[in-house]
């Protein structure tokens, strides 16, 4: 994959801000859709969800593209009890062209492994150009499983019971 010229981030400050928000508030992952399909379709995603519209708008400006979708807050229920009223949220979706331009030019701390997986997946998807041979599908499946592993909840490895039990 060739690195596309960095056009939109005008300062190290903007780059650092983007890296910090992606590391803390961002989600970088690979999805697989195999429902009603002969061969699965893999996609890469970079999103930022936040209740502050200004923050997601700034990320969109720094990146130079993408989409923001609002979502109204909802009253959540547990069994028959109302337990919380969630705030309105705004989700920034980075498009694939921007991912190809941005991801090679940033460095994350917490989610660096996710960033590298996405770059590998983008390279495979670009190389295959919709011609999905079994070798490419197998490599994409490995990347998808690694992405699922990195994004799972409760990341403590080797802990099967609470301490003191």
C-alpha positions in Angstrom: 0.0 0.0 0.0 1.4 3.4 -0.9 1.3 6.2 1.7 -0.9 9.0 0.3 0.3 12.5 1.0 -0.8 14.0 4.3 -3.0 16.9 3.3 -5.4 17.9 6.0 -3.5 17.7 9.3 -1.7 21.0 9.5 0.3 20.6 12.7 1.8 18.1 15.1 -0.8 19.4 17.5 -3.7 18.2 15.3 -1.9 14.9 14.7 -1.4 14.4 18.4 -5.0 15.3 19.1 -6.3 12.8 16.6 -4.0 10.1 18.0 -5.2 10.8 21.5 -8.9 10.7 20.6 -8.5 7.5 18.5 -6.6 5.8 21.3 -9.1 6.8 24.0 -12.5 7.2 22.3 -12.0 5.4 19.0 -12.9 2.0 17.9 -10.8 0.3 15.2 -12.1 -3.1 14.1 -12.8 -5.5 11.3 -16.3 -6.9 10.6 -17.3 -10.0 8.6 -20.7 -10.4 6.9 -21.3 -14.0 5.7 -25.1 -14.1 6.1 -26.7 -15.2 2.8 -23.3 -15.1 1.0 -21.2 -17.7 -0.6 -18.0 -15.9 0.4 -17.8 -13.6 3.4 -17.3 -9.8 3.0 -14.8 -8.2 5.3 -14.8 -4.5 6.1 -12.6 -2.2 8.2 -14.0 0.4 10.5 -12.6 3.4 12.4 -15.3 5.2 14.5 -15.4 7.7 17.3 -18.6 7.9 19.4 -19.1 10.8 21.8 -21.8 13.0 23.3 -19.8 16.1 22.4 -20.7 17.1 18.8 -17.8 19.6 18.7 -15.2 16.8 19.4 -16.5 14.6 16.5 -16.7 17.6 14.2 -13.1 18.5 15.0 -12.0 14.9 14.3 -13.8 15.1 10.9 -12.1 18.4 10.2 -8.7 17.2 11.1 -9.1 14.0 9.0 -10.6 15.9 6.1 -13.5 13.6 5.5 -15.9 11.0 6.8 -19.4 11.2 8.1 -21.1 12.1 11.4 -24.4 10.5 12.4 -26.4 11.6 15.4 -28.3 9.2 17.6 -31.0 10.3 20.1 -30.6 9.4 23.7 -32.8 6.5 24.9 -34.4 5.4 28.1 -32.9 2.1 29.0 -34.8 -0.6 30.8 -33.7 -3.6 32.8 -36.5 -6.1 33.2 -39.4 -3.8 34.2 -37.3 -1.0 35.7 -36.2 2.1 34.0 -32.6 2.6 35.0 -31.0 5.4 32.9 -31.6 8.0 30.4 -28.7 8.1 27.9 -27.5 11.3 26.2 -27.6 12.0 22.5 -24.5 10.7 20.9 -22.6 11.5 17.7 -20.7 8.9 15.7 -17.9 9.8 13.4 -17.2 7.2 10.7 -13.8 7.4 8.9 -14.2 6.4 5.2 -11.8 3.9 3.6 -9.9 6.5 1.5 -9.2 8.5 4.7 -8.1 5.3 6.5 -5.6 4.6 3.7 -4.3 8.2 4.1 -4.4 8.6 7.9 -3.6 5.2 9.5 -0.1 4.9 8.0 0.8 8.3 9.3 -0.2 8.1 13.0 1.0 6.1 15.9 -1.3 4.9 18.7 -0.4 3.6 22.1 -3.2 1.5 23.4 -4.7 0.6 20.0 -1.6 0.3 18.0 -2.1 -3.4 17.3 -5.6 -2.6 16.0 -4.2 0.0 13.7 -1.7 -2.4 12.3 -4.4 -5.1 11.8 -6.5 -2.6 9.9 -3.6 -1.6 7.7 -2.9 -5.3 6.9 -6.6 -5.8 6.1 -6.8 -2.8 3.9 -3.7 -4.0 2.0 -5.3 -7.4 1.5 -8.6 -5.9 0.3 -6.8 -3.6 -2.0 -4.6 -6.4 -3.4 -7.5 -8.7 -4.0 -9.7 -6.1 -5.7 -12.8 -8.1 -5.1 -11.3 -11.3 -6.4 -11.5 -13.3 -3.2 -9.4 -16.4 -3.5 -9.2 -18.8 -0.7 -5.7 -17.6 0.5 -6.8 -14.0 0.8 -10.0 -15.1 2.6 -8.0 -17.2 5.0 -5.7 -14.2 5.8 -8.7 -11.9 6.2 -10.3 -14.4 8.6 -7.1 -14.5 10.7 -7.1 -10.7 10.9 -10.8 -10.6 11.7 -10.3 -13.1 14.6 -7.3 -11.1 15.9 -9.5 -7.9 15.7 -12.2 -9.6 17.7 -9.7 -10.8 20.3 -8.2 -7.3 20.7 -11.6 -5.7 21.0 -13.2 -8.2 23.4 -14.5 -7.0 26.8 -12.7 -8.0 29.9 -9.2 -8.2 28.5 -7.6 -9.8 31.6 -5.8 -12.8 30.3 -5.6 -15.9 32.6 -8.0 -14.7 35.3 -10.9 -17.1 35.6 -12.2 -16.0 39.0 -12.3 -12.9 41.1 -9.3 -12.4 43.4 -9.9 -13.9 46.9 -12.5 -16.5 45.8 
